Amino acid sequence: MEKILRVENISKSFDNGPVIEDVSFSLDKGEIGCLLGPSGCGKTTLLRIIAGFEAADKGTVALHDRTVSDGTTTVKPENRKVGMVFQDYALFPHLTVKGNIAFGLNGYGPEERERRVMSLIAKIELKGFEDSYPHEMSGGQQQRVALARALAPEPEIILMDEPFSNLDVTLREDLSREVRRIIKDMGSTALLVTHNQQEAFAMADGIGVMKDGRMLQWGTAHEIYHMPVDRKVASFIGEGVLLSGKVVEDAGVKTAIGFLKGHMQEEHPEGSSVDVLIRPEDIVHDDNSPCIASIEQKDYRGPNILFTLRTSNGERILSLVPSHHNHEIGEKLGIRVDVEDLVVFPREPAESAA
């Protein structure tokens, strides 16, 4: 595949210390990537380095095999063929939808500019709003206009900085899927920055989990959820707990909720003490199971209830069950484990992965 973006060994420090340390990843043509992590992890600074708004202390950024930053020289943002979608959309209030989208089309003739603008308006499904102003539109509509404006000059890559953070939860989820469709339909390449896992899962082909300026893992949503490389990724992605256990001879782990057998990413010596990542969906409600846990907390989530359970040896686990199983705090719940891939780490003091 053709590489559109290559980030190699990027580091950046400010006066209060390093904010990015030796980060590398790449994106193929047509791929949507995501930098996912908590506030302050360095993801927005990395995006700004790729855009050219910040200079890296060391490392290389290349766009379509053209080096735009190598620690000594930096290509200006306007010469990088990068489209940018900002958190606040940054639409021009005095321009219509057509005017905003056409703004960056310098060098296009009038007829070509008109064709390009109208084609994008059709792709973002805003026909009939050509002459509307930003204040006359919803947040979701403004976001689509901002995306179309970024796509208009046919950049090498679209960079999006927390693009859905100003929207309500339902609209955010719907629009993230819609934006993915638009980008994919146009064959564009994009990189998203967000702290929201659901946005990352809905939008991205590849996700880079960042913490404290470092890239902990790059992979698909399935890989970072089901195959986290370390405890930090396991603790940030999804919900779950680390349950203590001991590796036994037939490639399984003995725990307080029974013998767990499945594929382990890494081999662990027989008899070694380990912690196993258990997700809420791994714990199935089963009244006929001999394994019993007590309910300590319940969080109603519409179709499901997330129960916090306490095992016989005092460890905490989570179980996501259909909401018609409306048990009360203090009740006992029969449970069994349904897990195929065991995520196992060498023993450390028990800790939550939520």
Rosetta blueprint (number, residue, H / E / L):
1 M L
2 E L
3 K E
4 I E
5 L E
6 R E
7 V E
8 E E
9 N E
10 I E
11 S E
12 K E
13 S E
14 F E
15 D L
16 N L
17 G E
18 P E
19 V E
20 I E
21 E E
22 D E
23 V E
24 S E
25 F E
26 S E
27 L E
28 D E
29 K L
30 G L
31 E L
32 I E
33 G E
34 C E
35 L E
36 L E
37 G L
38 P L
39 S L
40 G L
41 C L
42 G L
43 K H
44 T H
45 T H
46 L H
47 L H
48 R H
49 I H
50 I H
51 A H
52 G L
53 F L
54 E L
55 A L
56 A L
57 D L
58 K E
59 G E
60 T E
61 V E
62 A E
63 L E
64 H L
65 D L
66 R E
67 T E
68 V E
69 S E
70 D L
71 G L
72 T L
73 T L
74 T E
75 V L
76 K L
77 P H
78 E H
79 N H
80 R L
81 K L
82 V E
83 G E
84 M E
85 V E
86 F L
87 Q L
88 D L
89 Y L
90 A L
91 L L
92 F L
93 P L
94 H L
95 L L
96 T L
97 V H
98 K H
99 G H
100 N H
101 I H
102 A H
103 F L
104 G L
105 L L
106 N L
107 G L
108 Y L
109 G L
110 P H
111 E H
112 E H
113 R H
114 E H
115 R H
116 R H
117 V H
118 M H
119 S H
120 L H
121 I H
122 A H
123 K H
124 I L
125 E L
126 L L
127 K L
128 G L
129 F L
130 E L
131 D L
132 S L
133 Y L
134 P H
135 H H
136 E H
137 M L
138 S L
139 G H
140 G H
141 Q H
142 Q H
143 Q H
144 R H
145 V H
146 A H
147 L H
148 A H
149 R H
150 A H
151 L H
152 A L
153 P L
154 E L
155 P L
156 E L
157 I E
158 I E
159 L E
160 M E
161 D E
162 E L
163 P L
164 F L
165 S L
166 N L
167 L L
168 D L
169 V H
170 T H
171 L H
172 R H
173 E H
174 D H
175 L H
176 S H
177 R H
178 E H
179 V H
180 R H
181 R H
182 I H
183 I H
184 K H
185 D H
186 M L
187 G L
188 S L
189 T L
190 A E
191 L E
192 L E
193 V E
194 T E
195 H L
196 N L
197 Q H
198 Q H
199 E H
200 A H
201 F H
202 A H
203 M H
204 A L
205 D L
206 G E
207 I E
208 G E
209 V E
210 M E
211 K E
212 D L
213 G L
214 R E
215 M E
216 L E
217 Q E
218 W E
219 G E
220 T L
221 A H
222 H H
223 E H
224 I H
225 Y H
226 H H
227 M L
228 P L
229 V L
230 D L
231 R H
232 K H
233 V H
234 A H
235 S H
236 F H
237 I L
238 G L
239 E L
240 G L
241 V E
242 L E
243 L E
244 S E
245 G E
246 K E
247 V E
248 V E
249 E L
250 D L
251 A L
252 G E
253 V E
254 K E
255 T E
256 A L
257 I L
258 G E
259 F E
260 L E
261 K E
262 G L
263 H E
264 M E
265 Q L
266 E L
267 E L
268 H L
269 P L
270 E L
271 G L
272 S L
273 S E
274 V E
275 D E
276 V E
277 L E
278 I E
279 R L
280 P H
281 E H
282 D H
283 I E
284 V E
285 H E
286 D L
287 D L
288 N L
289 S L
290 P L
291 C L
292 I E
293 A E
294 S E
295 I E
296 E E
297 Q E
298 K E
299 D E
300 Y E
301 R E
302 G L
303 P L
304 N E
305 I E
306 L E
307 F E
308 T E
309 L E
310 R E
311 T L
312 S L
313 N L
314 G L
315 E L
316 R E
317 I E
318 L E
319 S E
320 L E
321 V E
322 P E
323 S L
324 H L
325 H L
326 N L
327 H L
328 E L
329 I L
330 G L
331 E L
332 K E
333 L E
334 G E
335 I E
336 R E
337 V E
338 D L
339 V L
340 E L
341 D E
342 L E
343 V E
344 V E
345 F E
346 P E
347 R L
348 E L
349 P L
350 A L
351 E L
352 S E
353 A L
354 A L
